[in-house]
Amino acid sequence: MKLVTVAGPPSSGKTSVIIKLAQCLDIPKKSIGVVKFDCLTSFDNISYEEAGISIKTGFSGKICPDHFFVSNIENALQWGIESDFEILITESAGLCNRCSPYIKGVLSICVIDNLSGINTPRKIGPMLKFADIVVVTKGDIVSQAEREVFAFNVKQVNTSAKIMFVNGITGQGVFLLGKYIQQTKDILSLKDSKLRFTMPSSVCSYCTGETRIGESYQMGMMKKMEF
């Protein structure tokens, strides 16, 4: 089974791209599964179900979405294998632009949109820097000059990634993305696999539920600014 990780800021068009991708792949819809990792709530399962795609959704709640992803991805893979999928796609929102749920040896796709601002690629960390493919959406709404500047800024952050412009409404550009996915190797286990970048780390009083403000309540791994 082929495993693909898709990440990107909220509302960048990840779900639309994945659905259009599933429609262009030359395999039955029942052979494609999606695992949606989100924080508090999601209605994307409705879109996937309407498209005939099997979907599992998990919410991290008060836990860091990256940690939630990595602690569940092996079970997600086993669900895909047991369901006899040919392709399993994980989707997660990079809520802080720091998230990077990418695994070495697994095709990693970052979805960002042109409407977020031409300098947005420079504000995104490893979620963009360590992606194999960067899919840019909503390019039909901006000018050609804006698309070129946006793509240039993407290249400044990630010099090796393939940049693709995809229309999440019409599906234009998604065929080539499907070709890259079909060329990836099968994954049967993630045991002993490694992440491409470390997870966000902090063990402090606020991690354990503290809500009061003040240095006397701040314990553990804290980071202070200089003023």
N, CA, C and O of each residue as an XYZ file, in Angstrom:
908
protein
N       0.835     -1.193      0.000
C       0.000      0.000      0.000
C       0.873      1.247      0.000
O       1.898      1.303      0.679
N       0.453      2.249     -0.772
C       1.187      3.501     -0.833
C       0.666      4.453      0.240
O      -0.543      4.578      0.437
N       1.586      5.120      0.928
C       1.229      6.070      1.977
C       1.693      7.459      1.567
O       2.826      7.645      1.123
N       0.799      8.432      1.723
C       1.101      9.814      1.365
C       0.688     10.715      2.520
O      -0.412     10.575      3.055
N       1.556     11.630      2.905
C       1.203     12.594      3.952
C       0.972     13.957      3.307
O       1.786     14.442      2.522
N      -0.158     14.556      3.661
C      -0.511     15.879      3.149
C      -0.690     16.815      4.334
O      -1.438     16.509      5.263
N      -0.015     17.943      4.307
C      -0.120     18.928      5.388
C      -0.251     20.317      4.780
O       0.022     20.522      3.597
N      -0.666     21.251      5.597
C      -0.790     22.622      5.120
C      -1.620     23.445      6.078
O      -2.338     22.892      6.912
N      -1.531     24.766      5.969
C      -2.312     25.640      6.843
C      -3.816     25.390      6.685
O      -4.247     24.891      5.646
N      -4.611     25.725      7.691
C      -6.063     25.560      7.577
C      -6.635     26.330      6.385
O      -6.190     27.436      6.080
N      -7.617     25.740      5.720
C      -8.338     26.369      4.598
C      -7.465     26.609      3.374
O      -7.796     27.447      2.534
N      -6.362     25.890      3.263
C      -5.515     26.043      2.083
C      -6.017     25.207      0.902
O      -5.546     25.372     -0.224
N      -6.968     24.314      1.161
C      -7.537     23.525      0.073
C      -7.088     22.084      0.048
O      -7.197     21.428     -0.989
N      -6.583     21.564      1.165
C      -6.065     20.188      1.206
C      -7.137     19.157      0.842
O      -6.904     18.275      0.014
N      -8.298     19.273      1.458
C      -9.370     18.298      1.221
C      -9.821     18.317     -0.227
O     -10.021     17.261     -0.828
N      -9.981     19.492     -0.789
C     -10.400     19.610     -2.190
C      -9.385     18.984     -3.129
O      -9.754     18.299     -4.083
N      -8.104     19.217     -2.861
C      -7.047     18.643     -3.695
C      -7.064     17.115     -3.605
O      -6.935     16.430     -4.620
N      -7.223     16.588     -2.395
C      -7.226     15.130     -2.211
C      -8.418     14.497     -2.921
O      -8.274     13.446     -3.545
N      -9.584     15.117     -2.837
C     -10.773     14.566     -3.502
C     -10.598     14.582     -5.020
O     -10.916     13.601     -5.691
N     -10.101     15.679     -5.555
C      -9.855     15.746     -6.998
C      -8.785     14.743     -7.417
O      -8.852     14.159     -8.498
N      -7.802     14.556     -6.546
C      -6.762     13.570     -6.820
C      -7.353     12.168     -6.894
O      -7.023     11.400     -7.798
N      -8.220     11.835     -5.954
C      -8.853     10.516     -5.934
C      -9.684     10.293     -7.193
O      -9.770      9.172     -7.694
N     -10.289     11.350     -7.699
C     -11.130     11.225     -8.890
C     -10.315     10.989    -10.151
O     -10.808     10.388    -11.106
N      -9.063     11.460    -10.163
C      -8.257     11.307    -11.369
C      -7.436     10.021    -11.383
O      -6.974      9.593    -12.441
N      -7.249      9.399    -10.213
C      -6.466      8.178    -10.150
C      -7.224      7.026    -10.814
O      -8.440      6.896    -10.673
N      -6.495      6.220    -11.519
C      -7.120      5.126    -12.267
C      -7.277      3.879    -11.388
O      -6.851      2.785    -11.758
N      -7.894      4.068    -10.224
C      -8.174      2.954     -9.318
C      -9.559      3.183     -8.705
O     -10.014      4.326     -8.658
N     -10.234      2.148     -8.243
C     -11.559      2.319     -7.636
C     -11.497      3.202     -6.395
O     -10.499      3.202     -5.674
N     -12.568      3.953     -6.151
C     -12.626      4.824     -4.984
C     -12.482      4.036     -3.677
O     -11.923      4.532     -2.699
N     -12.989      2.812     -3.677
C     -12.914      2.005     -2.464
C     -11.493      1.569     -2.146
O     -11.233      1.020     -1.075
N     -10.572      1.812     -3.073
C      -9.170      1.455     -2.859
C      -8.363      2.609     -2.276
O      -7.148      2.506     -2.105
N      -9.058      3.721     -1.970
C      -8.387      4.901     -1.421
C      -8.967      5.206     -0.044
O     -10.186      5.238      0.124
N      -8.108      5.428      0.928
C      -8.541      5.789      2.274
C      -7.858      7.061      2.727
O      -6.748      7.374      2.295
N      -8.531      7.792      3.601
C      -7.976      9.042      4.138
C      -8.091      9.029      5.650
O      -9.124      8.644      6.198
N      -7.031      9.449      6.320
C      -7.061      9.656      7.764
C      -6.861     11.140      8.009
O      -5.820     11.705      7.674
N      -7.870     11.761      8.599
C      -7.851     13.199      8.847
C      -7.451     13.460     10.290
O      -8.139     13.032     11.218
N      -6.339     14.161     10.480
C      -5.891     14.569     11.808
C      -6.226     16.048     11.986
O      -5.765     16.894     11.220
N      -7.034     16.351     13.006
C      -7.411     17.736     13.237
C      -7.335     18.029     14.725
O      -6.978     17.161     15.521
N      -7.670     19.247     15.093
C      -7.512     19.665     16.481
C      -8.809     19.558     17.280
O      -8.882     18.791     18.240
N      -9.830     20.320     16.893
C     -11.058     20.355     17.689
C     -12.268     19.803     16.959
O     -13.052     19.050     17.537
N     -12.428     20.170     15.697
C     -13.599     19.706     14.961
C     -13.305     19.717     13.470
O     -12.358     20.359     13.018
N     -14.119     19.007     12.719
C     -13.938     18.953     11.267
C     -15.228     18.491     10.617
O     -15.951     17.655     11.159
N     -15.503     19.046      9.452
C     -16.655     18.621      8.673
C     -16.216     18.039      7.327
O     -17.042     17.771      6.455
N     -14.904     17.848      7.173
C     -14.385     17.326      5.911
C     -14.828     15.889      5.659
O     -14.863     15.444      4.512
N     -15.168     15.160      6.724
C     -15.620     13.784      6.537
C     -16.860     13.730      5.647
O     -17.065     12.758      4.920
N     -17.686     14.776      5.707
C     -18.888     14.822      4.861
C     -18.492     14.871      3.390
O     -19.068     14.168      2.559
N     -17.498     15.711      3.074
C     -17.035     15.834      1.685
C     -16.434     14.527      1.189
O     -16.676     14.114      0.054
N     -15.645     13.873      2.049
C     -15.038     12.601      1.647
C     -16.101     11.524      1.441
O     -16.047     10.772      0.467
N     -17.058     11.452      2.349
C     -18.106     10.442      2.227
C     -18.951     10.663      0.980
O     -19.334      9.704      0.309
N     -19.243     11.919      0.666
C     -20.007     12.222     -0.549
C     -19.228     11.830     -1.804
O     -19.814     11.488     -2.831
N     -17.889     11.886     -1.704
C     -17.045     11.505     -2.838
C     -16.795      9.999     -2.892
O     -16.135      9.509     -3.808
N     -17.330      9.256     -1.898
C     -17.167      7.808     -1.881
C     -15.814      7.341     -1.391
O     -15.363      6.251     -1.743
N     -15.154      8.174     -0.566
C     -13.821      7.851     -0.055
C     -13.923      7.491      1.422
O     -14.542      8.218      2.199
N     -13.320      6.374      1.808
C     -13.318      5.962      3.218
C     -12.501      6.940      4.036
O     -11.413      7.344      3.627
N     -13.027      7.323      5.202
C     -12.394      8.361      6.006
C     -12.439      8.013      7.489
O     -13.463      7.556      7.997
N     -11.322      8.233      8.177
C     -11.256      8.157      9.631
C     -10.772      9.517     10.127
O      -9.831     10.083      9.571
N     -11.408     10.038     11.164
C     -11.055     11.357     11.678
C     -10.655     11.267     13.141
O     -11.326     10.608     13.936
N      -9.564     11.930     13.493
C      -9.104     11.964     14.880
C      -8.840     13.392     15.304
O      -8.334     14.195     14.520
N      -9.183     13.717     16.556
C      -8.981     15.068     17.072
C      -7.960     15.040     18.205
O      -8.066     14.239     19.133
N      -6.975     15.922     18.115
C      -5.903     15.947     19.107
C      -6.334     16.611     20.405
O      -5.750     16.350     21.457
N      -7.365     17.479     20.344
C      -7.817     18.155     21.560
C      -6.730     19.044     22.137
O      -6.215     19.925     21.449
N      -6.383     18.821     23.377
C      -5.381     19.666     24.045
C      -3.954     19.198     23.791
O      -3.005     19.818     24.272
N      -3.795     18.120     23.045
C      -2.466     17.588     22.736
C      -1.951     18.213     21.441
O      -2.738     18.474     20.531
N      -0.668     18.451     21.344
C      -0.041     18.975     20.127
C      -0.411     18.095     18.938
O      -0.220     16.880     19.005
N      -0.937     18.666     17.843
C      -1.344     17.864     16.687
C      -0.225     16.998     16.124
O      -0.476     15.889     15.651
N       1.017     17.500     16.171
C       2.146     16.709     15.674
C       2.353     15.451     16.512
O       2.545     14.365     15.965
N       2.315     15.591     17.826
C       2.481     14.442     18.712
C       1.322     13.463     18.541
O       1.511     12.248     18.596
N       0.126     14.002     18.335
C      -1.053     13.171     18.104
C      -0.887     12.364     16.819
O      -1.230     11.183     16.763
N      -0.357     13.021     15.788
C      -0.131     12.339     14.509
C       0.849     11.180     14.652
O       0.558     10.056     14.244
N       2.017     11.466     15.239
C       3.066     10.458     15.266
C       2.717      9.283     16.176
O       3.224      8.178     15.986
N       1.852      9.521     17.163
C       1.461      8.430     18.061
C       0.320      7.585     17.491
O      -0.049      6.563     18.069
N      -0.232      8.014     16.360
C      -1.341      7.272     15.758
C      -1.079      6.794     14.334
O      -1.870      6.025     13.788
N       0.007      7.234     13.732
C       0.221      6.944     12.316
C       0.433      5.456     12.037
O       0.007      4.962     10.993
N       1.080      4.736     12.949
C       1.291      3.302     12.718
C      -0.042      2.559     12.706
O      -0.261      1.692     11.861
N      -0.933      2.894     13.637
C      -2.255      2.276     13.648
C      -3.061      2.665     12.414
O      -3.833      1.862     11.889
N      -2.876      3.906     11.954
C      -3.557      4.344     10.740
C      -3.104      3.524      9.540
O      -3.909      3.128      8.698
N      -1.798      3.277      9.481
C      -1.266      2.461      8.388
C      -1.847      1.054      8.422
O      -2.219      0.514      7.381
N      -1.928      0.460      9.594
C      -2.478     -0.893      9.721
C      -3.947     -0.929      9.324
O      -4.408     -1.906      8.734
N      -4.694      0.146      9.648
C      -6.090      0.233      9.212
C      -6.172      0.232      7.698
O      -7.042     -0.419      7.119
N      -5.266      0.961      7.055
C      -5.256      1.004      5.597
C      -4.943     -0.343      4.982
O      -5.546     -0.735      3.984
N      -3.984     -1.059      5.589
C      -3.615     -2.380      5.075
C      -4.767     -3.367      5.265
O      -5.101     -4.120      4.350
N      -5.370     -3.363      6.450
C      -6.485     -4.268      6.739
C      -7.702     -3.962      5.868
O      -8.495     -4.854      5.567
N      -7.846     -2.698      5.463
C      -8.967     -2.306      4.597
C      -8.680     -2.578      3.135
O      -9.527     -2.341      2.274
N      -7.470     -3.083      2.850
C      -7.067     -3.444      1.487
C      -7.033     -2.229      0.560
O      -7.379     -2.327     -0.617
N      -6.610     -1.079      1.103
C      -6.471      0.107      0.268
C      -5.211     -0.012     -0.589
O      -4.237     -0.655     -0.199
N      -5.248      0.608     -1.739
C      -4.041      0.745     -2.556
C      -3.275      2.004     -2.156
O      -2.046      2.044     -2.222
N      -4.017      3.031     -1.740
C      -3.406      4.301     -1.345
C      -4.068      4.787     -0.060
O      -5.294      4.814      0.043
N      -3.253      5.169      0.915
C      -3.740      5.782      2.146
C      -3.131      7.178      2.243
O      -1.914      7.346      2.170
N      -3.997      8.175      2.408
C      -3.549      9.564      2.489
C      -3.869     10.104      3.877
O      -5.007     10.005      4.337
N      -2.881     10.666      4.538
C      -3.132     11.341      5.816
C      -3.187     12.833      5.553
O      -2.392     13.377      4.786
N      -4.133     13.480      6.200
C      -4.286     14.932      6.049
C      -4.214     15.590      7.410
O      -4.924     15.188      8.331
N      -3.367     16.594      7.551
C      -3.269     17.311      8.822
C      -3.065     18.789      8.571
O      -2.423     19.184      7.598
N      -3.619     19.606      9.460
C      -3.513     21.058      9.337
C      -2.348     21.568     10.175
O      -2.266     21.289     11.372
N      -1.452     22.313      9.544
C      -0.336     22.911     10.260
C      -0.797     24.178     10.949
O      -0.634     25.278     10.422
N      -1.370     24.019     12.125
C      -2.026     25.147     12.791
C      -1.055     26.252     13.173
O      -1.447     27.417     13.247
N       0.205     25.910     13.419
C       1.170     26.926     13.844
C       2.243     27.169     12.791
O       3.210     27.887     13.045
N       2.080     26.578     11.616
C       3.076     26.654     10.537
C       4.393     25.987     10.912
O       5.339     26.003     10.124
N       4.465     25.406     12.096
C       5.662     24.702     12.548
C       5.491     23.198     12.351
O       6.473     22.463     12.240
N       4.243     22.751     12.308
C       3.954     21.319     12.227
C       4.566     20.715     10.961
O       4.560     21.341      9.901
N       5.085     19.516     11.079
C       5.702     18.863      9.920
C       5.579     17.353     10.052
O       6.566     16.688     10.366
N       4.407     16.798      9.822
C       4.208     15.354      9.990
C       4.742     14.551      8.817
O       4.003     13.786      8.197
N       6.022     14.720      8.510
C       6.629     14.041      7.376
C       7.569     12.944      7.858
O       8.298     13.111      8.836
N       7.535     11.827      7.155
C       8.319     10.649      7.522
C       9.301     10.337      6.401
O       8.949     10.405      5.223
N      10.512      9.999      6.761
C      11.521      9.641      5.757
C      11.045      8.431      4.952
O      10.627      7.422      5.519
N      11.114      8.542      3.639
C      10.693      7.445      2.777
C       9.225      7.468      2.402
O       8.772      6.626      1.626
N       8.464      8.430      2.949
C       7.037      8.557      2.641
C       6.814      9.865      1.893
O       7.262     10.920      2.344
N       6.126      9.808      0.756
C       5.887     11.007     -0.041
C       5.170     12.065      0.785
O       4.128     11.793      1.381
N       5.728     13.270      0.820
C       5.209     14.338      1.662
C       4.811     15.537      0.813
O       5.602     16.041      0.015
N       3.575     15.984      0.997
C       3.019     17.071      0.195
C       2.564     18.203      1.107
O       1.856     17.974      2.088
N       2.970     19.411      0.782
C       2.527     20.606      1.513
C       1.602     21.407      0.603
O       1.965     21.727     -0.529
N       0.416     21.728      1.091
C      -0.558     22.505      0.323
C      -0.654     23.904      0.923
O      -0.980     24.055      2.101
N      -0.375     24.917      0.127
C      -0.525     26.303      0.560
C      -1.252     27.065     -0.536
O      -1.239     26.650     -1.695
N      -1.883     28.172     -0.180
C      -2.672     28.882     -1.184
C      -2.142     30.280     -1.452
O      -1.585     30.940     -0.574
N      -2.333     30.713     -2.702
C      -1.836     32.006     -3.152
C      -2.466     33.187     -2.423
O      -1.871     34.262     -2.347
N      -3.661     32.991     -1.892
C      -4.366     34.092     -1.233
C      -3.823     34.390      0.157
O      -4.210     35.388      0.765
N      -2.945     33.557      0.665
C      -2.418     33.755      2.019
C      -1.378     34.863      2.082
O      -0.963     35.269      3.168
N      -0.953     35.356      0.911
C       0.046     36.433      0.877
C       1.346     35.955      0.270
O       1.762     34.821      0.509
N       1.994     36.801     -0.510
C       3.183     36.368     -1.242
C       4.346     36.019     -0.323
O       5.241     35.274     -0.724
N       4.353     36.542      0.899
C       5.449     36.263      1.829
C       5.176     35.075      2.746
O       6.022     34.715      3.564
N       4.000     34.467      2.613
C       3.644     33.344      3.479
C       4.653     32.199      3.437
O       4.969     31.649      4.492
N       5.178     31.810      2.265
C       6.155     30.710      2.256
C       7.346     30.947      3.178
O       7.911     29.992      3.712
N       7.731     32.194      3.370
C       8.867     32.505      4.240
C       8.494     32.421      5.722
O       9.371     32.426      6.587
N       7.202     32.346      6.009
C       6.734     32.267      7.390
C       6.465     30.837      7.830
O       6.219     30.581      9.009
N       6.510     29.913      6.893
C       6.233     28.506      7.206
C       7.552     27.771      7.408
O       8.493     27.945      6.635
N       7.613     26.959      8.438
C       8.846     26.268      8.783
C       9.006     24.925      8.095
O       8.836     24.831      6.879
N       9.332     23.876      8.855
C       9.625     22.556      8.280
C       8.464     21.927      7.519
O       8.679     21.036      6.698
N       7.235     22.377      7.778
C       6.094     21.851      7.036
C       6.259     22.110      5.540
O       5.816     21.311      4.716
N       6.886     23.213      5.198
C       7.164     23.537      3.801
C       8.566     23.104      3.398
O       8.770     22.567      2.309
N       9.520     23.339      4.273
C      10.926     23.099      3.936
C      11.237     21.638      3.640
O      12.097     21.346      2.809
N      10.543     20.707      4.314
C      10.864     19.289      4.161
C       9.864     18.525      3.295
O       9.859     17.294      3.296
N       9.025     19.240      2.561
C       8.060     18.580      1.678
C       8.720     18.159      0.369
O       9.637     18.822     -0.115
N       8.247     17.053     -0.198
C       8.724     16.617     -1.512
C       8.044     17.406     -2.619
O       8.658     17.756     -3.627
N       6.763     17.677     -2.409
C       5.959     18.404     -3.396
C       5.223     19.534     -2.692
O       4.644     19.330     -1.625
N       5.241     20.711     -3.277
C       4.469     21.840     -2.761
C       3.346     22.133     -3.753
O       3.594     22.504     -4.900
N       2.121     21.961     -3.296
C       0.948     22.220     -4.131
C       0.422     23.609     -3.785
O       0.088     23.888     -2.634
N       0.354     24.467     -4.782
C      -0.143     25.829     -4.591
C      -1.559     25.904     -5.152
O      -1.789     25.614     -6.326
N      -2.505     26.298     -4.300
C      -3.899     26.387     -4.712
C      -4.340     27.852     -4.859
O      -3.632     28.777     -4.460
N      -5.521     28.027     -5.439
C      -6.156     29.346     -5.607
C      -5.313     30.291     -6.454
O      -5.424     31.511     -6.332
N      -4.477     29.728     -7.306
C      -3.654     30.555     -8.187
C      -4.457     31.225     -9.284
O      -3.998     32.189     -9.896
N      -5.665     30.713     -9.534
C      -6.511     31.305    -10.574
C      -7.116     32.636    -10.138
O      -7.667     33.370    -10.958
N      -7.012     32.945     -8.847
C      -7.631     34.164     -8.316
C      -6.649     35.332     -8.318
O      -7.071     36.486     -8.238
N      -5.359     35.056     -8.407
C      -4.350     36.119     -8.366
C      -3.717     36.284     -9.743
O      -3.966     35.490    -10.651
N      -2.906     37.310     -9.889
C      -2.257     37.591    -11.170
C      -1.081     36.657    -11.411
O      -0.592     35.997    -10.495
N      -0.639     36.616    -12.657
C       0.523     35.803    -13.010
C       1.759     36.265    -12.250
O       2.570     35.442    -11.824
N       1.906     37.568    -12.077
C       3.061     38.101    -11.345
C       3.054     37.618     -9.900
O       4.097     37.241     -9.366
N       1.878     37.629     -9.264
C       1.774     37.153     -7.883
C       2.097     35.666     -7.785
O       2.736     35.230     -6.828
N       1.657     34.891     -8.768
C       1.969     33.450     -8.764
C       3.468     33.218     -8.865
O       4.013     32.345     -8.190
N       4.132     33.998     -9.707
C       5.569     33.823     -9.904
C       6.353     34.230     -8.655
O       7.304     33.548     -8.272
N       5.963     35.324     -8.026
C       6.641     35.752     -6.803
C       6.414     34.727     -5.702
O       7.332     34.407     -4.946
N       5.190     34.213     -5.610
C       4.865     33.211     -4.598
C       5.717     31.953     -4.807
O       6.284     31.418     -3.854
N       5.801     31.489     -6.051
C       6.606     30.305     -6.360
C       8.081     30.554     -6.065
O       8.779     29.659     -5.588
N       8.557     31.760     -6.344
C       9.953     32.113     -6.041
C      10.212     32.023     -4.545
O      11.244     31.503     -4.120
N       9.284     32.525     -3.750
C       9.445     32.471     -2.295
C       9.388     31.033     -1.774
O      10.053     30.698     -0.794
N       8.604     30.201     -2.419
C       8.591     28.780     -2.055
C       9.970     28.170     -2.304
O      10.492     27.423     -1.477
N      10.543     28.500     -3.451
C      11.865     27.956     -3.803
C      12.958     28.463     -2.857
O      13.944     27.766     -2.620
N      12.788     29.656     -2.325
C      13.753     30.187     -1.375
C      13.781     29.354     -0.094
O      14.816     29.239      0.562
N      12.625     28.772      0.255
C      12.521     27.960      1.466
C      12.863     26.507      1.195
O      13.538     25.863      1.998
N      12.401     25.990      0.063
C      12.609     24.579     -0.274
C      13.106     24.501     -1.714
O      12.319     24.579     -2.657
N      14.404     24.348     -1.873
C      15.005     24.387     -3.211
C      14.799     23.100     -3.998
O      14.932     23.107     -5.222
N      14.483     22.010     -3.335
C      14.404     20.716     -4.021
C      12.980     20.248     -4.322
O      12.795     19.306     -5.092
N      11.991     20.879     -3.737
C      10.609     20.419     -3.921
C      10.091     20.728     -5.317
O      10.490     21.707     -5.948
N       9.198     19.873     -5.779
C       8.482     20.134     -7.020
C       7.306     21.051     -6.684
O       6.552     20.772     -5.752
N       7.148     22.130     -7.427
C       6.057     23.069     -7.191
C       4.981     22.854     -8.245
O       5.263     22.867     -9.443
N       3.757     22.659     -7.796
C       2.651     22.402     -8.708
C       1.485     23.306     -8.363
O       1.144     23.467     -7.191
N       0.875     23.894     -9.373
C      -0.319     24.698     -9.187
C      -1.536     23.829     -9.482
O      -1.663     23.269    -10.571
N      -2.421     23.725     -8.507
C      -3.603     22.866     -8.636
C      -4.852     23.675     -8.310
O      -4.886     24.431     -7.339
N      -5.870     23.504     -9.135
C      -7.164     24.133     -8.885
C      -8.052     23.129     -8.160
O      -8.438     22.108     -8.730
N      -8.374     23.420     -6.902
C      -9.153     22.482     -6.105
C     -10.597     22.362     -6.524
O     -11.286     21.429     -6.111
N     -11.077     23.300     -7.349
C     -12.466     23.262     -7.813
C     -12.588     22.476     -9.111
O     -13.458     21.614     -9.240
N     -11.724     22.769    -10.067
C     -11.792     22.092    -11.371
C     -10.911     20.844    -11.429
O     -11.135     19.957    -12.251
N      -9.916     20.784    -10.557
C      -8.983     19.658    -10.591
C      -7.822     19.854    -11.543
O      -6.987     18.961    -11.693
N      -7.756     21.004    -12.185
C      -6.662     21.265    -13.120
C      -5.311     21.157    -12.415
O      -5.099     21.764    -11.366
N      -4.407     20.385    -12.994
C      -3.072     20.215    -12.450
C      -2.915     19.005    -11.548
O      -1.797     18.674    -11.153
N      -4.016     18.335    -11.213
C      -3.948     17.235    -10.254
C      -3.482     15.930    -10.902
O      -3.036     15.016    -10.209
N      -3.587     15.845    -12.234
C      -3.195     14.605    -12.919
C      -1.716     14.302    -12.704
O      -1.347     13.158    -12.436
N      -0.868     15.322    -12.821
C       0.571     15.123    -12.625
C       0.872     14.720    -11.192
O       1.756     13.901    -10.940
N       0.134     15.299    -10.256
C       0.306     14.931     -8.850
C       0.001     13.450     -8.653
O       0.693     12.763     -7.902
N      -1.026     12.965     -9.323
C      -1.370     11.546     -9.248
C      -0.280     10.655     -9.801
O      -0.056      9.557     -9.292
N       0.398     11.113    -10.833
C       1.494     10.330    -11.415
C       2.631     10.165    -10.411
O       3.217      9.088    -10.310
N       2.943     11.215     -9.676
C       4.000     11.140     -8.670
C       3.618     10.160     -7.560
O       4.462      9.403     -7.079
N       2.375     10.174     -7.164
C       1.919      9.281     -6.096
C       1.992      7.830     -6.538
O       2.409      6.968     -5.764
N       1.600      7.551     -7.751
C       1.612      6.173     -8.240
C       3.021      5.620     -8.405
O       3.210      4.407     -8.487
N       4.010      6.508     -8.455
C       5.401      6.075     -8.593
C       6.070      5.778     -7.255
O       7.186      5.259     -7.226
N       5.408      6.097     -6.152
C       6.013      5.878     -4.841
C       5.991      4.405     -4.468
O       5.168      3.640     -4.971
N       6.891      4.016     -3.590
C       6.980      2.616     -3.183
C       5.916      2.279     -2.146
O       5.394      3.162     -1.465
N       5.605      1.001     -2.034
C       4.635      0.541     -1.055
C       5.237      0.565      0.350
O       6.432      0.329      0.528
N       4.399      0.851      1.336
C       4.797      0.882      2.735
C       3.976     -0.158      3.488
O       2.746     -0.111      3.458
N       4.632     -1.084      4.154
C       3.931     -2.115      4.906
C       4.050     -1.922      6.414
O       3.257     -2.471      7.179
N       5.032     -1.150      6.834
C       5.220     -0.880      8.266
C       6.024      0.397      8.435
O       6.857      0.740      7.596
N       5.762      1.095      9.530
C       6.513      2.305      9.852
C       7.404      2.110     11.075
O       8.026      3.058     11.555
N       7.463      0.891     11.570
C       8.291      0.620     12.735
C       9.742      0.948     12.427
O      10.283      0.520     11.407
N      10.365      1.710     13.314
C      11.751      2.161     13.204
C      11.962      3.225     12.120
O      13.091      3.658     11.890
N      10.880      3.644     11.456
C      11.012      4.769     10.528
C      11.265      6.043     11.327
O      10.987      6.101     12.525
N      11.787      7.053     10.661
C      12.118      8.298     11.361
C      11.415      9.487     10.723
O      11.182      9.525      9.515
N      11.085     10.458     11.571
C      10.519     11.711     11.096
C      11.602     12.524     10.400
O      12.789     12.370     10.690
N      11.193     13.376      9.495
C      12.150     14.218      8.792
C      12.618     15.400      9.658
O      13.683     15.973      9.426
N      11.803     15.746     10.654
C      12.162     16.858     11.531
C      11.538     16.610     12.893
O      10.541     15.897     13.009
N      12.123     17.194     13.908
C      11.643     16.958     15.264
C      10.267     17.588     15.493
O       9.881     18.542     14.818
N       9.549     17.035     16.452
C       8.258     17.578     16.843
C       8.451     18.832     17.718
O       9.489     18.959     18.367
N       7.491     19.748     17.750
C       7.557     20.859     18.711
C       7.613     20.290     20.120
O       6.858     19.376     20.452
N       8.499     20.821     20.946
C       8.665     20.243     22.280
C       8.542     21.314     23.355
O       9.115     22.398     23.244
N       7.791     20.990     24.386
C       7.692     21.857     25.547
C       6.986     21.094     26.647
O       5.879     20.591     26.449
N       7.614     21.004     27.795
C       6.984     20.402     28.962
C       6.989     21.469     30.042
O       7.995     21.673     30.721
N       5.871     22.142     30.195
C       5.801     23.252     31.128
C       4.496     23.196     31.905
O       3.676     22.305     31.686
N       4.306     24.130     32.797
C       3.106     24.135     33.638
C       1.846     24.332     32.811
O       0.783     23.832     33.178
N       1.951     25.056     31.697
C       0.773     25.277     30.869
C       0.403     24.020     30.076
O      -0.762     23.822     29.730
N       1.387     23.179     29.792
C       1.111     21.892     29.138
C       0.235     21.006     30.030
O      -0.573     20.214     29.545
N       0.415     21.159     31.328
C      -0.298     20.288     32.259
C      -1.580     20.905     32.800
O      -2.193     20.372     33.726
N      -1.986     22.042     32.211
C      -3.292     22.592     32.569
C      -3.297     23.903     33.335
O      -4.370     24.408     33.668
N      -2.143     24.464     33.623
C      -2.098     25.745     34.323
C      -2.722     26.840     33.451
O      -2.484     26.876     32.243
N      -3.509     27.723     34.046
C      -4.132     28.820     33.306
C      -3.757     30.189     33.856
O      -4.033     31.205     33.218
N      -3.135     30.232     35.029
C      -2.804     31.511     35.647
C      -1.551     32.126     35.025
O      -0.619     31.416     34.648
N      -1.544     33.440     34.924
C      -0.430     34.173     34.336
C       0.469     34.723     35.434
O      -0.003     35.210     36.462
N       1.769     34.636     35.196
C       2.728     35.131     36.182
C       3.897     34.182     36.304
O       3.731     32.967     36.198
N       5.089     34.733     36.528
C       6.296     33.909     36.562
C       6.261     32.858     37.662
O       6.889     31.807     37.534
N       5.547     33.125     38.723
C       5.483     32.145     39.813
C       4.722     30.889     39.411
O       4.821     29.858     40.077
N       3.956     30.976     38.309
C       3.191     29.814     37.844
C       3.867     29.137     36.644
O       3.376     28.134     36.124
N       4.989     29.697     36.220
C       5.658     29.187     35.028
C       6.815     28.278     35.419
O       7.817     28.722     35.980
N       6.653     27.007     35.112
C       7.678     26.016     35.443
C       7.932     25.123     34.231
O       7.081     24.975     33.354
N       9.114     24.540     34.207
C       9.454     23.623     33.135
C      10.162     24.329     31.990
O      10.892     25.296     32.203
N       9.943     23.839     30.770
C      10.645     24.371     29.596
C       9.922     25.624     29.102
O       8.882     25.530     28.449
N      10.470     26.779     29.412
C       9.875     28.047     29.029
C      10.867     28.803     28.146
O      12.076     28.593     28.242
N      10.357     29.674     27.294
C      11.206     30.485     26.430
C      10.806     31.942     26.578
O       9.643     32.288     26.372
N      11.746     32.793     26.932
C      11.472     34.202     27.214
C      12.071     35.108     26.134
O      13.134     34.827     25.581
N      11.369     36.186     25.853
C      11.868     37.216     24.953
C      12.664     38.243     25.747
O      12.503     38.374     26.960
N      13.518     38.962     25.044
C      14.257     40.056     25.674
C      13.569     41.378     25.342
O      13.282     41.676     24.183
N      13.314     42.155     26.383
C      12.659     43.460     26.194
C      13.534     44.567     26.770
O      13.165     45.740     26.712
